[in-house]
Amino acid sequence: MNSTKQRIKTDAINLPLTHENLVQIIEQTMVIYAELTAYSCLGQSITFAQVDKKSATLANYLINDAGLKAGDRVAIQLPNLIQYPIAAYAVIRAGLVLVNINPLYTAREMQHQFSDSGAKALIILDEMLPKLEHIIESTGIETVISTKAMDLIKPSPTINTHDLPYLDNVNLVNLSNILMSDAQFNGCDQERGLDNIAAIQYTGGTTGLSKGAVLTHRNLLSNLEQTSGRLSLESTSEQEIFVTPLPLYHVYAFLLNLWVFTQGNCNVLIPNPRDLGGFIDILKQHKITGFCGINTLFIGLCHHERISQVDFKHLRLTISGGAALTSTAVNSWKKLTGCTISEGYGLSETSPVVTLNPPGKEQIGTIGLPLKATEIQLWDESEQQVGQGEAGEIVVRGPQVMQGYWKQPEETAAVLNSEGWFKTGDIAIALDDGYFRIVDRKKDMIIVSGFNVYPNEIENILMSHSGIIEAAVIGEPCEKSGELVSAYVVKSTQENLSSQCVIDYCRGLLTPYKIPKKVIFLKELPKSTVGKILRKNLREL
């Protein structure tokens, strides 16, 4: 191995901040852009001033009616509705801790995160209330605030508790009732310093039970400033309009939504991006200038029969994260919209953005350059830096790195050392110009006869085939080679594609030990709610 040690370092690790906490920047934004539209969803638009009033009213309720104190956790379990930012800003303004919960979770998954976080209040979609029946008593939740999808358009202030006896021992109230209050919010005297906890963001749980990443006001404010510096656009006379199809409970969309908000731009929230037809109908109604997406979404839209009905001439910025971006998606999106895609990289534990391609200066196949005040090293198994051009685990140090996992000191110590270096579990190579290229997740690496095989590389090759829409690769046990490469493929309906055809295609582009030995065709690949392909589910087939 090359013994040359390379340290990839950007600006000084301490990032000066112009705000004392998230509350300041949120409240200032709502005043500066008061008359502009902040959010649009389900045919309704709401101004920054209206978000200010509604979130203040809810913040007042949480403090003075629900009796929550500084540091108490409030779980929010909502899809992309306008109620989500109202709830999130209210929790932050009240000096409480935001706990994002996936609204598609099962009762078991909900119970784990409610109990683990110690949440005292829950803001939840009305139709999910029945999931609380067998778990609410095993949590510390004392207040449940429910809302229906259309509540802000057509309020439904009454709750029929007849069918909800399991909630008799909690304070159950409808969000519409709270927002009708005339009570004034005079700010919060609870401590909300930079080092106070702002959010507990649970990881995806791909390696077991999900863990709560503890993010402070400093973590999120730092990443907000870091991301703003990389994504700054030339000003225009028109308000920027960003479409937000990814769920706000996910840290990627949460931070980017917060960035869009603090720039005085409009967010178009998409409750169900899996309904591509409905999504396209919404896109047709707006002059979209910004788009935050994920690889599978770009592919899906580009292949939809009605996508040509959308006018993308105003689109200036497209951001991708959450999963590897393929050249197929990049090329298809550029051909469709005329816009490039800026791929970034991050994790729940890093608030989340670590690296990002500068818009207009993207290097396809890379995750871009480190953000301001972010240090990156690549380590081997002995926690030593690898040589230039060699693959190693990404470790990160910067103001956006979490404080640790909530109440899990051993798990924290396993990934975060005393010098502030966080081990991501992702493998990358540093290029000569400072850009990074992800090789793969450490745990997903396949070892064939002693050779390291990275699924991302093979998936990119598979998806370069004109008849393949999506592909995922995993390793399977093999007596002869230790593991073999197994490919799961979604093919175009117009293609008469056989397994052997796919293998033959790979044979011309991959070294023999990387060529899939098995090709399985599926109608669709298993995905998370964010749209990330779940390789672990393929291993269970």
Sequence and secondary structure as in RCSB ss.txt:
>XXXX:A:sequence
MNSTKQRIKTDAINLPLTHENLVQIIEQTMVIYAELTAYSCLGQSITFAQVDKKSATLANYLINDAGLKAGDRVA
IQLPNLIQYPIAAYAVIRAGLVLVNINPLYTAREMQHQFSDSGAKALIILDEMLPKLEHIIESTGIETVISTKAM
DLIKPSPTINTHDLPYLDNVNLVNLSNILMSDAQFNGCDQERGLDNIAAIQYTGGTTGLSKGAVLTHRNLLSNLE
QTSGRLSLESTSEQEIFVTPLPLYHVYAFLLNLWVFTQGNCNVLIPNPRDLGGFIDILKQHKITGFCGINTLFIG
LCHHERISQVDFKHLRLTISGGAALTSTAVNSWKKLTGCTISEGYGLSETSPVVTLNPPGKEQIGTIGLPLKATE
IQLWDESEQQVGQGEAGEIVVRGPQVMQGYWKQPEETAAVLNSEGWFKTGDIAIALDDGYFRIVDRKKDMIIVSG
FNVYPNEIENILMSHSGIIEAAVIGEPCEKSGELVSAYVVKSTQENLSSQCVIDYCRGLLTPYKIPKKVIFLKEL
PKSTVGKILRKNLREL
>XXXX:A:secstr
       B  S S    SSSSHHHHHHHHHHHTTTSEEEEETTEEEEHHHHHHHHHHHHHIIIIIS   TT EEE
EE  SSTHHHHHHHHHHHTT EEEE  TT  HHHHHHHHHHHT SEEEEEGGGGGGGTTTGGGS   EEEEE TT
TTTS      GGG GGGTTSEEEEHHHHHT         S   TTSEEEEEE   TTSS  EEEEEHHHHHHHHH
HHHHHH     SS  EEEE S TTSHHHHHHHHHHHHTT EEEE S TT HHHHHHHHTTS   EEEE HHHHHH
HHT TTGGGS  TT  EEEE SS   HHHHHHHHHHHS   EEEEE GGGSSEEEE  TTS  TTS BEE TT E
EEEE TTS B  TT  EEEEEESTTS SEETT HHHHHHHB TT  EEEEEEEEE TTS EEEEEEGGG EEETT
EEE HHHHHHHHHTSTTEEEEEEEEEEETTTEEEEEEEEEE TT    HHHHHHHHHTTS GGGS SEEEE SS 
 B TTS B HHHHHT 
